[in-house]
Amino acid sequence: MTSFLGGILVVLLASVLGGLVRVFRGPGAADRLMAAQLFGTAAVAMLLILSQVMAMPALLDVAMVFALLAAVTLVAFVALSARGRPQ
């Protein structure tokens, strides 16, 4: 089971590296934000897996904080982009 979870961690890390490419080459702010959301989602997933593998329940709290920060970041981006748009 641990090797299976390790494989999932490798796949998540590869998706984060793919998102990093989009952050640097993204044509617009929305593409960069979606890559940042990918980072948040992958970080939460990796922390949840590591919490089970390492038997550290404190990582669950860290994952919850990352999920909350990702949601707040998305709301702030939408609010700021809507403010600059003509009605």
Biopython code that builds the backbone (N, CA, C, O; Angstrom):
import numpy as np
from Bio.PDB.StructureBuilder import StructureBuilder

atoms = [
    (1, "MET", "N", (0.821, -1.192, 0.000)),
    (1, "MET", "CA", (0.000, 0.000, 0.000)),
    (1, "MET", "C", (0.864, 1.254, 0.000)),
    (1, "MET", "O", (0.516, 2.253, -0.629)),
    (2, "THR", "N", (1.986, 1.203, 0.703)),
    (2, "THR", "CA", (2.855, 2.372, 0.765)),
    (2, "THR", "C", (3.485, 2.666, -0.590)),
    (2, "THR", "O", (3.659, 3.831, -0.946)),
    (3, "SER", "N", (3.828, 1.636, -1.346)),
    (3, "SER", "CA", (4.403, 1.871, -2.673)),
    (3, "SER", "C", (3.358, 2.455, -3.623)),
    (3, "SER", "O", (3.690, 3.271, -4.482)),
    (4, "PHE", "N", (2.106, 2.046, -3.475)),
    (4, "PHE", "CA", (1.026, 2.604, -4.284)),
    (4, "PHE", "C", (0.851, 4.097, -3.979)),
    (4, "PHE", "O", (0.722, 4.913, -4.892)),
    (5, "LEU", "N", (0.848, 4.440, -2.700)),
    (5, "LEU", "CA", (0.719, 5.854, -2.320)),
    (5, "LEU", "C", (1.940, 6.647, -2.761)),
    (5, "LEU", "O", (1.817, 7.817, -3.124)),
    (6, "GLY", "N", (3.108, 6.032, -2.736)),
    (6, "GLY", "CA", (4.311, 6.691, -3.236)),
    (6, "GLY", "C", (4.214, 6.971, -4.718)),
    (6, "GLY", "O", (4.663, 8.017, -5.187)),
    (7, "GLY", "N", (3.630, 6.042, -5.463)),
    (7, "GLY", "CA", (3.406, 6.266, -6.892)),
    (7, "GLY", "C", (2.449, 7.419, -7.142)),
    (7, "GLY", "O", (2.649, 8.220, -8.056)),
    (8, "ILE", "N", (1.409, 7.496, -6.324)),
    (8, "ILE", "CA", (0.474, 8.613, -6.460)),
    (8, "ILE", "C", (1.177, 9.930, -6.162)),
    (8, "ILE", "O", (0.928, 10.932, -6.832)),
    (9, "LEU", "N", (2.051, 9.935, -5.167)),
    (9, "LEU", "CA", (2.803, 11.155, -4.857)),
    (9, "LEU", "C", (3.691, 11.581, -6.026)),
    (9, "LEU", "O", (3.829, 12.774, -6.298)),
    (10, "VAL", "N", (4.282, 10.627, -6.706)),
    (10, "VAL", "CA", (5.123, 10.940, -7.867)),
    (10, "VAL", "C", (4.276, 11.548, -8.983)),
    (10, "VAL", "O", (4.695, 12.512, -9.624)),
    (11, "VAL", "N", (3.091, 10.994, -9.217)),
    (11, "VAL", "CA", (2.200, 11.532, -10.246)),
    (11, "VAL", "C", (1.762, 12.948, -9.891)),
    (11, "VAL", "O", (1.717, 13.820, -10.759)),
    (12, "LEU", "N", (1.442, 13.181, -8.627)),
    (12, "LEU", "CA", (1.057, 14.532, -8.196)),
    (12, "LEU", "C", (2.210, 15.513, -8.354)),
    (12, "LEU", "O", (2.006, 16.657, -8.762)),
    (13, "LEU", "N", (3.402, 15.076, -8.038)),
    (13, "LEU", "CA", (4.565, 15.942, -8.204)),
    (13, "LEU", "C", (4.805, 16.258, -9.678)),
    (13, "LEU", "O", (5.186, 17.378, -10.019)),
    (14, "ALA", "N", (4.588, 15.287, -10.545)),
    (14, "ALA", "CA", (4.727, 15.531, -11.984)),
    (14, "ALA", "C", (3.687, 16.535, -12.474)),
    (14, "ALA", "O", (3.984, 17.361, -13.337)),
    (15, "SER", "N", (2.475, 16.470, -11.932)),
    (15, "SER", "CA", (1.460, 17.449, -12.336)),
    (15, "SER", "C", (1.814, 18.849, -11.854)),
    (15, "SER", "O", (1.530, 19.831, -12.539)),
    (16, "VAL", "N", (2.428, 18.948, -10.689)),
    (16, "VAL", "CA", (2.872, 20.258, -10.198)),
    (16, "VAL", "C", (3.976, 20.810, -11.103)),
    (16, "VAL", "O", (3.988, 22.004, -11.403)),
    (17, "LEU", "N", (4.890, 19.961, -11.533)),
    (17, "LEU", "CA", (5.945, 20.414, -12.445)),
    (17, "LEU", "C", (5.364, 20.850, -13.788)),
    (17, "LEU", "O", (5.851, 21.805, -14.394)),
    (18, "GLY", "N", (4.334, 20.161, -14.253)),
    (18, "GLY", "CA", (3.649, 20.582, -15.470)),
    (18, "GLY", "C", (2.960, 21.928, -15.291)),
    (18, "GLY", "O", (2.957, 22.754, -16.203)),
    (19, "GLY", "N", (2.383, 22.146, -14.130)),
    (19, "GLY", "CA", (1.757, 23.437, -13.838)),
    (19, "GLY", "C", (2.777, 24.558, -13.737)),
    (19, "GLY", "O", (2.475, 25.708, -14.053)),
    (20, "LEU", "N", (3.974, 24.228, -13.303)),
    (20, "LEU", "CA", (5.028, 25.231, -13.217)),
    (20, "LEU", "C", (5.399, 25.757, -14.593)),
    (20, "LEU", "O", (5.711, 26.937, -14.751)),
    (21, "VAL", "N", (5.363, 24.893, -15.573)),
    (21, "VAL", "CA", (5.604, 25.320, -16.956)),
    (21, "VAL", "C", (4.533, 26.316, -17.378)),
    (21, "VAL", "O", (4.835, 27.316, -18.030)),
    (22, "ARG", "N", (3.282, 26.047, -17.008)),
    (22, "ARG", "CA", (2.190, 26.944, -17.385)),
    (22, "ARG", "C", (2.303, 28.294, -16.664)),
    (22, "ARG", "O", (1.904, 29.321, -17.213)),
    (23, "VAL", "N", (2.831, 28.297, -15.468)),
    (23, "VAL", "CA", (3.007, 29.568, -14.758)),
    (23, "VAL", "C", (3.992, 30.461, -15.505)),
    (23, "VAL", "O", (3.767, 31.665, -15.635)),
    (24, "PHE", "N", (5.074, 29.877, -15.991)),
    (24, "PHE", "CA", (6.077, 30.688, -16.671)),
    (24, "PHE", "C", (5.700, 31.023, -18.106)),
    (24, "PHE", "O", (6.057, 32.095, -18.595)),
    (25, "ARG", "N", (4.980, 30.126, -18.800)),
    (25, "ARG", "CA", (4.670, 30.343, -20.205)),
    (25, "ARG", "C", (3.221, 30.717, -20.453)),
    (25, "ARG", "O", (2.820, 30.907, -21.601)),
    (26, "GLY", "N", (2.425, 30.827, -19.389)),
    (26, "GLY", "CA", (1.000, 31.078, -19.551)),
    (26, "GLY", "C", (0.717, 32.375, -20.301)),
    (26, "GLY", "O", (1.324, 33.406, -20.010)),
    (27, "PRO", "N", (-0.200, 32.327, -21.263)),
    (27, "PRO", "CA", (-0.467, 33.535, -22.035)),
    (27, "PRO", "C", (-1.244, 34.583, -21.243)),
    (27, "PRO", "O", (-1.166, 35.766, -21.574)),
    (28, "GLY", "N", (-1.977, 34.199, -20.229)),
    (28, "GLY", "CA", (-2.772, 35.181, -19.505)),
    (28, "GLY", "C", (-2.774, 34.930, -18.008)),
    (28, "GLY", "O", (-2.253, 33.931, -17.512)),
    (29, "ALA", "N", (-3.380, 35.877, -17.312)),
    (29, "ALA", "CA", (-3.444, 35.770, -15.856)),
    (29, "ALA", "C", (-4.326, 34.594, -15.419)),
    (29, "ALA", "O", (-4.052, 33.948, -14.408)),
    (30, "ALA", "N", (-5.373, 34.326, -16.181)),
    (30, "ALA", "CA", (-6.264, 33.215, -15.815)),
    (30, "ALA", "C", (-5.534, 31.869, -15.898)),
    (30, "ALA", "O", (-5.749, 30.990, -15.063)),
    (31, "ASP", "N", (-4.678, 31.715, -16.901)),
    (31, "ASP", "CA", (-3.903, 30.469, -17.011)),
    (31, "ASP", "C", (-2.958, 30.318, -15.828)),
    (31, "ASP", "O", (-2.791, 29.224, -15.287)),
    (32, "ARG", "N", (-2.357, 31.400, -15.443)),
    (32, "ARG", "CA", (-1.441, 31.347, -14.289)),
    (32, "ARG", "C", (-2.198, 31.043, -13.000)),
    (32, "ARG", "O", (-1.704, 30.315, -12.139)),
    (33, "LEU", "N", (-3.399, 31.605, -12.874)),
    (33, "LEU", "CA", (-4.187, 31.328, -11.677)),
    (33, "LEU", "C", (-4.619, 29.868, -11.630)),
    (33, "LEU", "O", (-4.615, 29.256, -10.562)),
    (34, "MET", "N", (-4.987, 29.308, -12.766)),
    (34, "MET", "CA", (-5.375, 27.900, -12.783)),
    (34, "MET", "C", (-4.196, 27.002, -12.413)),
    (34, "MET", "O", (-4.382, 25.971, -11.768)),
    (35, "ALA", "N", (-3.001, 27.384, -12.812)),
    (35, "ALA", "CA", (-1.815, 26.622, -12.405)),
    (35, "ALA", "C", (-1.603, 26.746, -10.900)),
    (35, "ALA", "O", (-1.219, 25.779, -10.242)),
    (36, "ALA", "N", (-1.852, 27.930, -10.357)),
    (36, "ALA", "CA", (-1.731, 28.107, -8.909)),
    (36, "ALA", "C", (-2.782, 27.279, -8.174)),
    (36, "ALA", "O", (-2.504, 26.742, -7.102)),
    (37, "GLN", "N", (-3.971, 27.170, -8.733)),
    (37, "GLN", "CA", (-4.999, 26.316, -8.141)),
    (37, "GLN", "C", (-4.579, 24.847, -8.202)),
    (37, "GLN", "O", (-4.849, 24.075, -7.282)),
    (38, "LEU", "N", (-3.921, 24.475, -9.289)),
    (38, "LEU", "CA", (-3.382, 23.118, -9.389)),
    (38, "LEU", "C", (-2.359, 22.867, -8.287)),
    (38, "LEU", "O", (-2.338, 21.791, -7.690)),
    (39, "PHE", "N", (-1.511, 23.857, -8.015)),
    (39, "PHE", "CA", (-0.533, 23.713, -6.937)),
    (39, "PHE", "C", (-1.235, 23.492, -5.604)),
    (39, "PHE", "O", (-0.839, 22.630, -4.819)),
    (40, "GLY", "N", (-2.274, 24.272, -5.357)),
    (40, "GLY", "CA", (-3.005, 24.137, -4.097)),
    (40, "GLY", "C", (-3.666, 22.783, -3.962)),
    (40, "GLY", "O", (-3.592, 22.152, -2.907)),
    (41, "THR", "N", (-4.311, 22.334, -5.022)),
    (41, "THR", "CA", (-4.993, 21.042, -4.993)),
    (41, "THR", "C", (-3.995, 19.898, -4.825)),
    (41, "THR", "O", (-4.217, 18.980, -4.035)),
    (42, "ALA", "N", (-2.906, 19.963, -5.567)),
    (42, "ALA", "CA", (-1.894, 18.907, -5.458)),
    (42, "ALA", "C", (-1.232, 18.923, -4.085)),
    (42, "ALA", "O", (-0.929, 17.867, -3.529)),
    (43, "ALA", "N", (-1.008, 20.107, -3.541)),
    (43, "ALA", "CA", (-0.401, 20.188, -2.207)),
    (43, "ALA", "C", (-1.316, 19.575, -1.159)),
    (43, "ALA", "O", (-0.851, 18.862, -0.269)),
    (44, "VAL", "N", (-2.608, 19.844, -1.258)),
    (44, "VAL", "CA", (-3.559, 19.258, -0.313)),
    (44, "VAL", "C", (-3.560, 17.736, -0.453)),
    (44, "VAL", "O", (-3.535, 17.018, 0.547)),
    (45, "ALA", "N", (-3.589, 17.250, -1.682)),
    (45, "ALA", "CA", (-3.600, 15.798, -1.896)),
    (45, "ALA", "C", (-2.315, 15.153, -1.371)),
    (45, "ALA", "O", (-2.358, 14.103, -0.731)),
    (46, "MET", "N", (-1.176, 15.787, -1.645)),
    (46, "MET", "CA", (0.093, 15.225, -1.163)),
    (46, "MET", "C", (0.154, 15.227, 0.364)),
    (46, "MET", "O", (0.644, 14.274, 0.969)),
    (47, "LEU", "N", (-0.340, 16.293, 0.982)),
    (47, "LEU", "CA", (-0.328, 16.342, 2.447)),
    (47, "LEU", "C", (-1.256, 15.294, 3.054)),
    (47, "LEU", "O", (-0.937, 14.701, 4.085)),
    (48, "LEU", "N", (-2.397, 15.066, 2.420)),
    (48, "LEU", "CA", (-3.298, 14.029, 2.929)),
    (48, "LEU", "C", (-2.672, 12.650, 2.828)),
    (48, "LEU", "O", (-2.804, 11.837, 3.743)),
    (49, "ILE", "N", (-1.992, 12.381, 1.724)),
    (49, "ILE", "CA", (-1.327, 11.085, 1.564)),
    (49, "ILE", "C", (-0.182, 10.951, 2.560)),
    (49, "ILE", "O", (-0.031, 9.916, 3.209)),
    (50, "LEU", "N", (0.626, 12.006, 2.677)),
    (50, "LEU", "CA", (1.741, 11.947, 3.629)),
    (50, "LEU", "C", (1.256, 11.802, 5.061)),
    (50, "LEU", "O", (1.923, 11.171, 5.881)),
    (51, "SER", "N", (0.108, 12.376, 5.367)),
    (51, "SER", "CA", (-0.454, 12.246, 6.707)),
    (51, "SER", "C", (-0.756, 10.789, 7.032)),
    (51, "SER", "O", (-0.547, 10.340, 8.158)),
    (52, "GLN", "N", (-1.245, 10.061, 6.046)),
    (52, "GLN", "CA", (-1.544, 8.644, 6.265)),
    (52, "GLN", "C", (-0.281, 7.799, 6.298)),
    (52, "GLN", "O", (-0.147, 6.903, 7.132)),
    (53, "VAL", "N", (0.642, 8.083, 5.392)),
    (53, "VAL", "CA", (1.866, 7.275, 5.311)),
    (53, "VAL", "C", (2.738, 7.466, 6.550)),
    (53, "VAL", "O", (3.268, 6.500, 7.099)),
    (54, "MET", "N", (2.882, 8.704, 6.981)),
    (54, "MET", "CA", (3.770, 9.006, 8.105)),
    (54, "MET", "C", (3.062, 8.988, 9.459)),
    (54, "MET", "O", (3.701, 9.175, 10.494)),
    (55, "ALA", "N", (1.744, 8.764, 9.457)),
    (55, "ALA", "CA", (0.937, 8.744, 10.682)),
    (55, "ALA", "C", (1.101, 10.043, 11.474)),
    (55, "ALA", "O", (1.341, 10.036, 12.681)),
    (56, "MET", "N", (0.962, 11.154, 10.752)),
    (56, "MET", "CA", (1.064, 12.478, 11.374)),
    (56, "MET", "C", (-0.248, 13.230, 11.152)),
    (56, "MET", "O", (-0.431, 13.845, 10.101)),
    (57, "PRO", "N", (-1.159, 13.192, 12.120)),
    (57, "PRO", "CA", (-2.449, 13.859, 11.928)),
    (57, "PRO", "C", (-2.339, 15.379, 11.831)),
    (57, "PRO", "O", (-3.280, 16.028, 11.372)),
    (58, "ALA", "N", (-1.240, 15.951, 12.243)),
    (58, "ALA", "CA", (-1.072, 17.406, 12.147)),
    (58, "ALA", "C", (-1.032, 17.860, 10.681)),
    (58, "ALA", "O", (-1.377, 19.002, 10.376)),
    (59, "LEU", "N", (-0.616, 16.978, 9.786)),
    (59, "LEU", "CA", (-0.594, 17.331, 8.368)),
    (59, "LEU", "C", (-1.995, 17.539, 7.811)),
    (59, "LEU", "O", (-2.167, 18.235, 6.810)),
    (60, "LEU", "N", (-2.994, 16.944, 8.445)),
    (60, "LEU", "CA", (-4.372, 17.178, 8.026)),
    (60, "LEU", "C", (-4.765, 18.637, 8.239)),
    (60, "LEU", "O", (-5.468, 19.221, 7.414)),
    (61, "ASP", "N", (-4.310, 19.223, 9.345)),
    (61, "ASP", "CA", (-4.586, 20.633, 9.607)),
    (61, "ASP", "C", (-3.896, 21.533, 8.588)),
    (61, "ASP", "O", (-4.471, 22.524, 8.139)),
    (62, "VAL", "N", (-2.684, 21.191, 8.233)),
    (62, "VAL", "CA", (-1.954, 21.969, 7.232)),
    (62, "VAL", "C", (-2.651, 21.874, 5.881)),
    (62, "VAL", "O", (-2.741, 22.865, 5.156)),
    (63, "ALA", "N", (-3.139, 20.696, 5.545)),
    (63, "ALA", "CA", (-3.868, 20.512, 4.286)),
    (63, "ALA", "C", (-5.146, 21.345, 4.281)),
    (63, "ALA", "O", (-5.514, 21.911, 3.251)),
    (64, "MET", "N", (-5.814, 21.421, 5.410)),
    (64, "MET", "CA", (-7.027, 22.217, 5.500)),
    (64, "MET", "C", (-6.736, 23.701, 5.306)),
    (64, "MET", "O", (-7.508, 24.409, 4.660)),
    (65, "VAL", "N", (-5.636, 24.164, 5.858)),
    (65, "VAL", "CA", (-5.241, 25.566, 5.681)),
    (65, "VAL", "C", (-4.902, 25.844, 4.222)),
    (65, "VAL", "O", (-5.279, 26.889, 3.692)),
    (66, "PHE", "N", (-4.197, 24.929, 3.566)),
    (66, "PHE", "CA", (-3.879, 25.114, 2.145)),
    (66, "PHE", "C", (-5.145, 25.156, 1.292)),
    (66, "PHE", "O", (-5.234, 25.948, 0.354)),
    (67, "ALA", "N", (-6.116, 24.315, 1.609)),
    (67, "ALA", "CA", (-7.376, 24.306, 0.854)),
    (67, "ALA", "C", (-8.110, 25.626, 1.040)),
    (67, "ALA", "O", (-8.678, 26.161, 0.088)),
    (68, "LEU", "N", (-8.103, 26.143, 2.241)),
    (68, "LEU", "CA", (-8.751, 27.426, 2.507)),
    (68, "LEU", "C", (-8.036, 28.563, 1.789)),
    (68, "LEU", "O", (-8.691, 29.442, 1.229)),
    (69, "LEU", "N", (-6.721, 28.564, 1.795)),
    (69, "LEU", "CA", (-5.964, 29.602, 1.099)),
    (69, "LEU", "C", (-6.182, 29.549, -0.407)),
    (69, "LEU", "O", (-6.244, 30.591, -1.059)),
    (70, "ALA", "N", (-6.299, 28.363, -0.961)),
    (70, "ALA", "CA", (-6.551, 28.239, -2.398)),
    (70, "ALA", "C", (-7.915, 28.815, -2.755)),
    (70, "ALA", "O", (-8.058, 29.478, -3.782)),
    (71, "ALA", "N", (-8.912, 28.571, -1.922)),
    (71, "ALA", "CA", (-10.247, 29.111, -2.181)),
    (71, "ALA", "C", (-10.261, 30.629, -2.058)),
    (71, "ALA", "O", (-10.890, 31.311, -2.867)),
    (72, "VAL", "N", (-9.577, 31.159, -1.060)),
    (72, "VAL", "CA", (-9.522, 32.611, -0.881)),
    (72, "VAL", "C", (-8.782, 33.268, -2.040)),
    (72, "VAL", "O", (-9.170, 34.346, -2.493)),
    (73, "THR", "N", (-7.739, 32.641, -2.515)),
    (73, "THR", "CA", (-6.997, 33.171, -3.661)),
    (73, "THR", "C", (-7.877, 33.249, -4.899)),
    (73, "THR", "O", (-7.831, 34.237, -5.632)),
    (74, "LEU", "N", (-8.669, 32.225, -5.134)),
    (74, "LEU", "CA", (-9.558, 32.226, -6.293)),
    (74, "LEU", "C", (-10.606, 33.324, -6.184)),
    (74, "LEU", "O", (-10.875, 34.018, -7.164)),
    (75, "VAL", "N", (-11.196, 33.489, -5.022)),
    (75, "VAL", "CA", (-12.206, 34.535, -4.830)),
    (75, "VAL", "C", (-11.586, 35.917, -5.005)),
    (75, "VAL", "O", (-12.202, 36.793, -5.612)),
    (76, "ALA", "N", (-10.390, 36.125, -4.490)),
    (76, "ALA", "CA", (-9.728, 37.415, -4.642)),
    (76, "ALA", "C", (-9.407, 37.701, -6.109)),
    (76, "ALA", "O", (-9.552, 38.837, -6.561)),
    (77, "PHE", "N", (-8.977, 36.699, -6.847)),
    (77, "PHE", "CA", (-8.671, 36.901, -8.262)),
    (77, "PHE", "C", (-9.924, 37.269, -9.038)),
    (77, "PHE", "O", (-9.892, 38.181, -9.865)),
    (78, "VAL", "N", (-11.020, 36.579, -8.787)),
    (78, "VAL", "CA", (-12.264, 36.865, -9.496)),
    (78, "VAL", "C", (-12.758, 38.257, -9.150)),
    (78, "VAL", "O", (-13.228, 38.982, -10.027)),
    (79, "ALA", "N", (-12.658, 38.644, -7.879)),
    (79, "ALA", "CA", (-13.110, 39.973, -7.485)),
    (79, "ALA", "C", (-12.260, 41.065, -8.119)),
    (79, "ALA", "O", (-12.790, 42.085, -8.559)),
    (80, "LEU", "N", (-10.961, 40.863, -8.170)),
    (80, "LEU", "CA", (-10.084, 41.878, -8.773)),
    (80, "LEU", "C", (-10.237, 41.940, -10.287)),
    (80, "LEU", "O", (-10.158, 43.024, -10.865)),
    (81, "SER", "N", (-10.453, 40.816, -10.933)),
    (81, "SER", "CA", (-10.614, 40.838, -12.388)),
    (81, "SER", "C", (-11.985, 41.410, -12.778)),
    (81, "SER", "O", (-12.112, 42.038, -13.829)),
    (82, "ALA", "N", (-12.995, 41.202, -11.953)),
    (82, "ALA", "CA", (-14.321, 41.772, -12.236)),
    (82, "ALA", "C", (-14.319, 43.274, -12.017)),
    (82, "ALA", "O", (-15.081, 43.985, -12.673)),
    (83, "ARG", "N", (-13.491, 43.777, -11.119)),
    (83, "ARG", "CA", (-13.428, 45.205, -10.850)),
    (83, "ARG", "C", (-12.858, 45.981, -12.040)),
    (83, "ARG", "O", (-13.265, 47.113, -12.303)),
    (84, "GLY", "N", (-11.926, 45.371, -12.748)),
    (84, "GLY", "CA", (-11.286, 46.047, -13.872)),
    (84, "GLY", "C", (-12.078, 45.937, -15.178)),
    (84, "GLY", "O", (-11.728, 46.591, -16.160)),
    (85, "ARG", "N", (-13.117, 45.137, -15.206)),
    (85, "ARG", "CA", (-13.900, 44.902, -16.425)),
    (85, "ARG", "C", (-15.014, 45.945, -16.547)),
    (85, "ARG", "O", (-15.709, 46.203, -15.565)),
    (86, "PRO", "N", (-15.202, 46.547, -17.717)),
    (86, "PRO", "CA", (-16.311, 47.507, -17.879)),
    (86, "PRO", "C", (-17.659, 46.772, -17.859)),
    (86, "PRO", "O", (-17.771, 45.629, -18.302)),
    (87, "GLN", "N", (-18.661, 47.456, -17.338)),
    (87, "GLN", "CA", (-19.981, 46.819, -17.201)),
    (87, "GLN", "C", (-20.876, 47.107, -18.345)),
    (87, "GLN", "O", (-22.015, 46.641, -18.371)),
]
sb = StructureBuilder()
sb.init_structure("model")
sb.init_model(0)
sb.init_chain("A")
sb.init_seg("    ")
for serial, (resi, resn, name, xyz) in enumerate(atoms, 1):
    if name == "N":
        sb.init_residue(resn, " ", resi, " ")
    sb.init_atom(name, np.array(xyz, "f"), 0.0, 1.0, " ", f" {name:<3s}", serial, name[0])
structure = sb.get_structure()
